[in-house]
Amino acid sequence: MAASGVDPDIPVIETKLEEYKLSLRGKIRSFHTDPLHSAAYLGNLSHFLQQKRGHSGRFLSQQGLNQSVHPVNEYKPFVYEYALSTQAGPELTAYDKVERYNTTLLNNAGDTEHNELVFLAGRPSAEWLCAVGARYQIDHRIFHQHLNFLPWGQKDWFTVPTLPSRARNVIRLCVPSILFMGERRYVSRDGLKDARRDSERRLRESLRNIQQSTVAEAGRSIGRRLNIHTGDILALEQEISICFVERKDHWTVLVWTDSGQDTDFDFIPAPKTKHFAAIADRLEFCPVFFENALLANAPSCQFPGEHSNHGARSKQPLSSLPGKYGCTLDWAQAAANPLSAIQEVFTFHAAAELQYLNMLDKLINEQMSETESAQEEADISSILDFDYAKSILLRHHAHLQDLLEKLEIEFTRWNRSRPENQAISQELLGTLKTDLVYLSNRLLSAISLCEAGRSAVMSNVSVQESQRSSREATLVAGLTKATHRLTFIFLPLSLLTSVFGMNFRQLGQGTLSIWLWVSIALPLLAVCIVMVERRSYLRMVAGSWVGRIGDRISKSI
């Protein structure tokens, strides 16, 4: 077979891949025949793993339309494998073609002589998931948890997130990436609302199309959410799943990040509304700044082939993490302790979360300043800005709380059989928890600030409404008083006119003189005017007289 150019190991590799696929299919039964233990929710994943090589898929084009395409010769690195050794630095191997990676399956029967840190970058393909899963015999539910956003045309059975006891060895991180437009732009609240709605629609379409991904699409980035804060600042949310795999005498930490190696920004579900049309050509990523602790003497990292290119657009920081990992690590310690090996992942996550929180704080404070300076012109629609920021903050706070609980459980389990790592793990765990608690408290403060801003807007609107009501009441009181005056003037005159019947001698209809009417009307008019203008005084005098009369009556009795 070797003479004919056919690799004799191919049947062995294909057998292992097929066994991995069939092992999942064997767990799935009909929900109607076995409603308790059918594992039917894994049917979508099983269908995805069965896709054949060269399958013609559909993807979301730049114009947002579903167009049929054929696989092209475009391969992006999907697996970054760090071989950890306590005696030397790590050895990085990047795999951009699944054929080359599949040769490692032949060593699955035995155990490698070192621990491993493996990154999976971006969206998967069926071939890649089967290859990685078969090599490490990964529980299929781990893949399902990371791909929980893919209902694939069927109903969502709400199985993710799962119970802590059922999600062993898996830790999930939410990583925000800030995006700038490059120039400051004002977009009305209605414009932002339309953009958010359109972005959600485009994101759902993009995620649905990942089901039909091809080999050429593996390694492209996945976006979970796009938060549109202003006309020039957006935030892309992605996730990282971390899994611990034990391999006889060694271990592998598997880190699956949503960010791949993209040369364009088409994976961002940018809205196509009036104010955000063609913004993908102007987006820039905000860098994530993190480094060694102060006064640390670790040498700086140097990567071959690196050079500055100030004219190029900024690359997504998360996409650089798999290939340029470990500048802040002690690799000798990382080779022996799984928590030390992924410490930089948590450091990156905390730094990205902090910068996003700082940005939200700035936006909220600016909105608060506008609210305080515009008390006379408060806009109740500005409440939507505070509510939008608050919803994001609440989601991130819940994520950090879950992460804090998960860390304590998982890292205790990871180091259970390694007493020599307990002290190091506890120290690192304490550092991580300190950062996460700080971020959690900052999030609570920002949430309180949103609530205060919302209350301030409501208070200003209430004050404006009260002032408006007071002005209207004053106007109504003035109109009422004028009406009373007219009534007290013309009513007596009308009464006299009706009584006398206009039968006056001067008018040739009676014997009475018109001066009699004048002599009666003028005093009556004067009395009415006095009663209208001096009503409070007359009420006081009347009360005084009534009191005197009451006193005399009581004395006489």
Secondary structure, DSSP 8 states (H G I E B T S, - for coil): -TTTT--TTHHHHHHHHHHHHHHHHTT---TTT-TTT--GGGHHHHHHHT--TT---EEE-TTS-EEE----S-----EEEEEE-SSS--EEEEE-SHHHHHGGGGGGGS--SSEEEEEEESS--HHHHHHHHHHHT--HHHHHHHTTT--TTS------S--GGGSTTEEEEEEEEEEE-SS-----HHHHHHHHHHHHHHHHHHHHHGGG--GGGTT-----EEEE-SSSEEEEEEEEEEEEEEETTEEEEEEEES----SSSTTS----STTTTTGGGT-EE------S-TT--------TT----TTS----HHHHTTTT--TTS-HHHHTT-HHHHTHHHHHHHHHHHHHHHHHHHHHHHHHHHHHHHTGGG--GGGHHHHHHHHHHHHHHHHHHHHHHHHHHHHHHHHTTT-GGGHHHHHHHHHHHHHHHHHHHHHHHHHHHHHHHHHHHHHHHHHHHHHHHHHHHHHHHHHHHHHHHHHHHHHHHHHHHHHHHTT-BGGGTS-SB-HHHHHHHHHHHHHHHHHHHHTHHHHHHHHHHHHHHHHHHHHHH-
